[in-house]
Amino acid sequence: LEAMADHQLWVFRLTNRTPGAIMKTGLWRWNRHPNYLGEVLFWWGLFFMGLAANPAYWWTIACALTWSPRLYLSRAPVGNQADGG
């Protein structure tokens, strides 16, 4: 998810020369921050894999619970300041 989002943004920046343009295609059409979504899903996936391997690994939820709000709070602002968003 993160690699695909990075590639789509890279292509967008190469082909779009409009200053302040916001990508609204591909993964970016459905989620404003697909890189952060990919990172959060990664940490939750690790938790569920640990839980599936051994229910005694319930404590691995600490990583998912720590990273989810941290990534949410550190995200870039949504919208373009030029259009009032």
C-alpha distances in whole Angstrom, upper triangle without the diagonal:
4,6,5,6,9,10,11,12,14,16,16,18,20,21,22,25,26,26,24,22,19,16,16,14,11,8,11,14,12,11,13,11,7,7,10,8,5,9,11,9,10,13,14,13,15,18,18,18,21,23,23,24,27,27,29,26,26,26,22,21,23,19,17,20,20,17,16,19,19,15,17,20,19,17,18,20,20,22,24,27,29,29,29,26
4,5,5,6,9,10,11,12,14,15,16,18,20,21,23,24,24,22,21,18,15,16,15,12,10,11,15,14,12,13,10,7,5,8,8,5,7,10,10,10,13,15,14,16,19,19,19,22,24,24,25,28,29,30,26,26,26,22,21,22,19,17,20,19,16,15,18,17,14,15,18,16,14,16,19,18,21,22,25,27,28,28,25
4,5,5,6,9,10,10,12,14,15,17,18,20,22,24,24,23,21,19,16,17,15,13,11,13,16,16,15,15,13,10,8,11,12,9,11,14,13,13,16,18,17,18,21,22,21,24,26,26,27,30,31,32,29,29,29,25,24,25,22,20,23,23,19,19,22,20,17,19,22,19,17,18,21,21,23,24,27,29,29,30,27
4,5,5,6,9,10,11,12,14,15,17,18,21,22,23,22,19,17,14,14,12,9,8,10,13,13,13,14,12,9,9,12,12,10,13,15,14,14,18,19,18,20,23,23,23,26,28,27,29,32,32,34,31,31,31,27,26,27,24,22,25,25,21,20,23,22,19,20,23,21,18,19,21,20,21,23,26,28,28,29,26
4,5,5,6,9,10,11,12,14,15,16,19,20,20,18,16,14,11,12,10,8,6,7,11,11,10,10,9,6,6,10,10,9,12,14,14,14,18,19,19,21,23,24,24,27,28,29,30,33,33,35,31,31,30,27,26,26,23,21,23,23,19,19,21,20,16,17,20,18,15,15,17,16,18,19,23,24,24,25,22
4,6,5,6,9,10,11,12,14,15,18,19,19,18,16,14,12,14,13,11,10,10,14,15,13,13,11,9,7,11,12,11,13,16,16,16,19,21,20,22,25,25,26,28,30,30,31,34,35,36,32,32,32,28,27,27,24,22,25,24,20,20,22,20,17,18,20,18,15,15,18,17,19,20,23,24,25,26,23
4,5,5,6,9,10,11,12,14,17,19,20,19,17,15,12,14,12,10,10,11,14,16,15,15,14,12,11,15,15,14,16,19,19,18,22,23,23,24,27,28,27,30,32,32,33,36,37,38,35,35,34,31,30,30,27,25,28,27,24,23,25,24,20,22,24,21,19,18,21,20,21,21,25,26,26,28,25
4,5,5,6,9,10,11,12,15,16,18,17,14,12,9,10,9,7,8,8,11,13,13,13,12,11,11,15,15,14,17,19,19,20,23,24,24,26,28,29,29,31,33,33,35,37,38,40,36,36,36,32,31,32,28,26,28,28,24,23,25,24,21,21,24,21,18,17,19,18,18,19,23,23,23,25,22
4,5,5,6,9,10,10,13,14,15,13,11,10,7,10,9,9,10,8,12,14,13,12,11,10,10,14,15,15,16,19,20,20,23,25,24,26,29,30,30,32,34,35,36,38,39,40,37,36,36,32,31,31,28,26,28,27,23,23,24,23,19,20,21,19,16,15,16,15,16,16,19,20,21,22,20
4,5,5,6,9,10,12,14,15,15,13,13,11,13,13,12,13,12,15,17,16,15,14,14,13,16,18,17,18,21,22,22,25,27,26,28,31,32,32,34,36,36,37,40,41,42,38,38,37,34,33,33,29,28,30,29,25,25,26,25,21,22,24,21,19,17,19,19,19,19,22,22,23,25,23
4,5,5,6,8,11,14,15,16,13,13,10,13,11,11,13,13,15,17,17,17,16,15,15,19,20,19,21,24,24,24,27,29,28,30,33,33,33,36,38,38,39,42,43,44,41,40,40,37,36,36,32,31,33,32,28,28,29,28,24,25,27,24,21,20,21,20,20,20,23,23,23,26,24
4,5,5,6,9,10,12,12,10,9,7,10,9,10,12,11,13,16,16,14,15,15,15,18,19,19,21,24,24,25,28,29,29,31,34,34,34,37,39,39,40,43,44,45,42,41,40,37,36,36,33,31,33,32,28,27,28,27,24,24,25,23,20,18,19,17,17,16,19,19,20,22,20
4,6,5,7,9,10,11,9,10,9,12,13,14,15,13,16,18,18,16,16,16,16,19,21,21,22,25,26,26,29,30,30,32,35,36,36,38,40,41,42,44,45,46,42,42,41,38,37,36,33,31,33,32,28,28,28,27,23,24,25,22,19,17,18,17,17,16,18,18,19,22,20
4,6,8,11,12,14,12,13,12,15,15,15,17,16,18,21,21,19,19,19,19,22,24,23,25,28,28,28,31,33,33,34,37,38,38,40,42,42,43,46,47,48,45,44,44,40,39,39,36,34,36,35,31,31,32,30,27,27,29,26,23,21,22,21,20,19,22,21,22,25,24
4,6,9,12,14,11,13,11,14,13,15,17,16,17,20,21,19,20,20,20,24,25,24,26,29,29,30,33,34,34,36,39,39,39,42,44,44,45,48,49,50,46,46,46,42,41,41,38,36,38,37,33,32,33,32,29,29,30,28,25,22,23,22,20,19,22,21,21,24,23
4,6,8,10,8,10,9,12,12,15,17,15,16,20,20,18,19,19,20,23,24,24,26,29,29,30,33,34,34,36,39,39,40,42,44,45,46,48,49,50,47,46,45,42,41,41,37,36,37,36,33,32,32,31,27,27,28,26,23,20,21,19,17,16,18,17,18,21,20
4,6,9,8,11,12,15,16,18,20,18,19,22,22,20,21,22,22,25,27,27,29,31,32,33,35,37,37,39,41,42,43,45,47,47,49,51,51,53,49,48,47,44,43,42,39,38,39,38,34,33,34,32,29,29,29,27,24,21,21,20,18,15,17,16,17,20,20
4,6,6,9,11,14,15,18,20,17,18,21,21,19,20,22,23,25,26,27,29,31,32,33,35,37,37,39,41,42,43,45,47,48,49,51,52,53,49,48,47,44,43,42,39,37,38,37,34,33,33,31,28,28,28,26,23,20,19,18,15,12,14,12,14,17,17
4,6,9,12,15,17,20,21,18,19,22,21,18,19,22,22,24,26,27,28,30,32,33,34,36,37,39,41,42,43,45,46,47,49,51,51,52,48,47,46,43,41,41,38,36,37,36,32,31,31,29,27,26,26,24,21,17,17,16,13,10,12,10,12,15,15
4,6,10,13,15,18,19,15,17,19,18,15,16,19,20,21,23,24,25,27,29,30,32,33,34,36,38,39,40,42,44,45,46,48,48,49,46,44,43,40,38,38,35,33,34,32,29,28,27,26,23,23,23,21,18,14,13,12,10,7,9,8,9,12,12
4,7,9,12,15,16,13,14,17,16,13,15,17,18,20,21,23,24,26,27,29,31,32,33,35,37,38,39,41,42,43,45,47,47,48,45,44,43,40,38,37,35,33,33,33,29,28,28,27,24,23,23,21,18,15,14,12,10,8,11,10,10,13,12
4,6,9,12,13,9,10,13,12,10,12,14,15,17,18,20,21,23,24,26,28,29,30,32,33,34,36,38,39,40,42,44,43,45,41,40,39,36,34,34,32,29,30,29,26,24,24,24,21,20,21,19,15,13,12,10,8,7,11,11,11,13,11
4,6,9,9,6,8,11,11,9,11,12,14,16,16,17,20,21,22,24,26,27,27,30,32,32,33,36,37,37,39,42,42,43,40,39,38,35,33,33,31,28,29,29,25,24,24,24,20,20,21,20,16,14,14,11,10,11,15,15,14,16,14
4,7,8,5,4,8,9,8,11,12,14,16,16,18,20,21,22,24,26,26,27,30,31,31,33,35,36,37,39,41,41,43,40,38,38,35,33,33,31,28,29,29,26,24,25,25,21,20,22,21,17,16,15,12,11,12,16,16,15,17,14
4,6,5,5,8,10,10,12,12,14,17,16,17,20,21,21,23,26,26,26,29,31,31,32,34,35,35,38,40,40,42,39,38,38,35,33,34,31,28,30,30,27,25,26,26,22,22,24,23,19,18,18,15,15,16,20,20,19,21,18
4,5,5,7,9,11,12,10,13,15,14,14,18,19,18,20,23,23,23,26,28,28,28,31,32,32,34,37,37,39,36,35,36,32,31,32,29,26,28,29,25,23,25,25,21,21,24,23,19,19,19,17,17,19,23,23,22,24,21
4,5,6,6,8,9,6,10,12,11,11,14,15,15,17,20,20,20,23,24,24,25,28,29,29,31,34,34,36,33,32,32,29,27,28,25,22,24,25,21,19,21,22,18,17,20,20,16,16,17,15,16,18,22,23,22,23,20
4,5,5,5,7,7,10,12,11,12,15,16,16,18,21,21,22,24,26,26,28,30,31,32,34,36,36,38,34,33,33,30,28,29,26,23,25,25,21,19,21,21,17,16,19,18,14,14,14,12,13,15,18,19,18,20,16
4,6,7,10,10,13,15,13,15,18,19,18,21,23,23,24,27,28,28,29,32,33,33,35,38,37,39,36,35,35,32,30,31,28,25,27,27,24,21,23,23,20,18,21,20,17,16,16,13,13,15,19,20,18,19,16
4,7,9,8,12,13,11,13,16,16,15,18,21,20,21,24,25,25,26,29,29,30,32,34,34,36,33,31,32,29,27,28,26,22,24,25,22,19,20,21,18,16,19,19,16,16,16,13,14,17,21,22,20,21,17
4,5,6,9,10,8,11,13,13,13,16,18,18,19,22,23,23,25,27,28,29,31,33,32,34,31,29,29,27,24,25,23,20,21,21,18,16,17,18,14,13,16,16,12,13,13,11,13,16,19,21,19,20,16
4,6,9,9,9,12,14,14,15,18,19,20,21,24,25,25,27,29,30,31,33,35,34,36,33,31,31,28,25,26,23,21,21,21,18,16,16,17,13,12,14,13,10,9,10,7,9,12,15,18,17,17,13
4,5,6,6,9,10,11,13,14,16,17,18,20,22,23,24,26,27,29,30,32,32,33,30,28,28,25,23,23,20,18,19,18,15,13,14,14,10,9,12,11,8,8,10,9,12,14,17,20,19,19,16
4,5,5,6,9,10,10,12,14,15,16,18,20,21,22,24,25,26,28,30,30,31,28,27,27,24,22,22,19,17,19,19,15,13,15,15,11,12,15,14,11,12,14,13,15,18,21,23,22,23,19
4,5,5,6,9,10,11,13,14,15,17,19,20,21,23,25,26,27,29,29,30,27,26,25,22,21,21,18,16,18,17,13,13,14,14,10,11,14,12,10,11,14,14,17,19,22,24,24,24,21
4,5,5,6,9,10,11,12,14,16,17,18,20,21,23,24,26,28,27,28,25,24,23,20,18,18,15,13,14,14,10,9,11,10,6,8,10,9,8,10,13,13,16,19,21,24,24,24,20
4,5,5,6,9,10,11,12,14,16,16,18,20,21,22,24,26,25,27,24,22,22,19,17,18,15,12,14,14,11,9,11,12,9,9,12,12,10,13,15,15,18,21,23,26,25,25,21
4,6,5,6,9,10,10,12,14,15,16,18,20,21,22,24,24,26,23,22,22,18,17,18,15,12,15,15,12,11,14,14,10,12,15,14,13,15,18,18,20,23,26,28,28,28,24
4,5,5,7,9,10,11,13,14,15,17,19,20,21,23,23,24,21,20,19,16,15,15,12,10,12,12,8,8,12,11,8,10,13,12,12,15,18,18,21,24,26,29,29,29,25
4,5,5,6,9,10,11,13,14,16,17,18,20,22,21,22,19,18,17,14,12,13,10,7,9,10,7,6,9,10,7,9,12,12,12,15,18,18,22,25,27,30,30,29,25
4,6,5,6,9,10,10,12,14,15,16,18,20,20,21,18,17,17,14,12,14,12,9,11,13,10,9,12,13,11,12,16,16,15,18,21,21,24,27,29,32,31,31,27
4,6,5,6,9,10,10,12,14,15,16,18,19,20,17,16,16,13,12,13,10,9,12,13,10,10,14,14,12,14,17,17,17,20,22,23,26,29,31,34,34,33,30
4,5,5,6,9,10,11,12,14,15,17,17,18,14,13,13,9,9,10,7,5,9,9,7,8,12,12,11,13,16,16,17,20,23,23,27,30,32,35,35,34,30
4,5,5,6,9,10,11,12,14,15,15,16,13,12,12,9,8,10,8,5,8,11,9,9,12,14,13,14,17,18,18,22,24,24,28,31,33,36,35,35,31
4,5,5,6,9,10,10,12,14,14,16,13,13,14,11,10,13,11,9,12,14,12,12,16,17,16,17,20,21,21,24,26,26,30,33,35,38,37,37,33
4,6,5,6,9,10,10,12,13,14,11,11,12,8,9,11,9,8,12,13,12,13,16,17,16,18,21,21,22,25,28,28,32,35,37,40,40,39,35
4,5,5,6,9,10,11,10,12,8,8,8,5,5,8,8,7,10,12,12,12,16,17,17,18,21,22,22,26,28,29,32,36,38,41,40,39,36
4,5,5,6,8,10,10,12,9,9,11,9,8,12,11,10,12,15,15,15,18,19,19,20,23,24,24,28,30,30,34,37,39,42,41,41,37
4,5,5,6,9,10,12,9,10,12,10,11,14,13,12,15,17,17,17,21,21,21,23,26,26,26,30,32,32,36,39,41,44,43,43,39
4,5,5,6,8,9,6,8,9,7,9,12,11,12,14,16,16,17,21,21,21,23,26,26,27,31,33,34,37,40,43,46,45,44,41
4,5,5,5,7,5,6,9,8,9,12,13,12,15,17,18,18,21,22,23,24,27,28,28,32,34,35,38,41,43,47,46,45,41
4,6,6,10,9,9,13,11,12,16,16,15,18,20,20,20,24,25,25,26,29,30,30,34,36,36,39,43,45,48,47,46,43
4,7,9,8,10,13,12,14,17,17,17,19,21,21,22,25,26,26,28,31,31,32,35,38,38,42,45,47,50,49,49,45
4,5,6,8,11,11,13,16,16,17,19,21,22,23,26,27,27,29,31,32,33,37,39,40,43,46,48,51,51,50,46
4,5,6,9,10,11,14,16,16,17,20,21,22,24,26,26,28,30,31,32,36,38,39,42,45,48,51,50,49,45
4,5,8,9,11,13,15,16,17,19,21,22,24,26,27,28,30,31,33,37,39,40,43,46,48,52,51,50,46
4,5,6,8,10,12,13,14,16,18,19,21,22,23,25,27,28,29,33,36,36,40,43,45,48,48,47,43
4,5,6,9,11,11,12,14,16,17,19,20,22,23,25,26,28,32,34,35,38,41,43,46,46,45,41
4,5,6,9,10,10,12,14,16,17,18,20,22,23,24,26,30,32,34,37,40,42,45,45,44,40
4,5,6,8,9,10,12,13,16,16,18,20,21,22,24,28,30,31,35,38,40,43,43,41,38
4,5,5,6,8,10,11,13,14,16,17,19,20,22,25,28,29,32,35,37,40,40,39,35
4,6,5,6,9,10,12,12,14,16,17,18,21,24,27,28,32,35,36,40,40,38,35
4,5,5,6,8,11,11,12,14,16,16,18,22,24,26,30,32,34,37,37,36,33
4,5,5,6,9,10,11,12,14,15,17,20,23,24,27,30,32,35,35,34,30
4,6,6,7,9,11,11,13,15,16,20,22,23,27,30,32,35,35,33,30
4,6,6,7,9,11,11,13,15,19,21,23,26,29,30,34,34,33,29
4,6,5,6,8,10,10,12,16,18,20,24,27,28,31,32,30,27
4,5,5,6,9,10,11,15,17,18,22,25,26,30,30,28,25
4,5,5,6,8,10,14,15,17,21,24,25,28,28,26,23
4,5,5,6,9,12,15,17,21,23,24,28,28,26,23
4,6,5,6,10,13,14,18,21,22,25,26,25,21
4,6,6,9,11,12,16,19,20,24,24,22,19
4,6,9,10,12,16,19,19,23,23,21,18
4,7,9,12,15,18,18,22,23,21,18
4,7,9,12,15,16,19,20,19,15
4,6,9,11,12,16,16,16,13
4,7,9,10,13,14,12,9
4,7,9,12,12,11,7
4,6,9,8,8,4
4,5,6,6,5
4,6,5,6
4,6,7
4,6
4
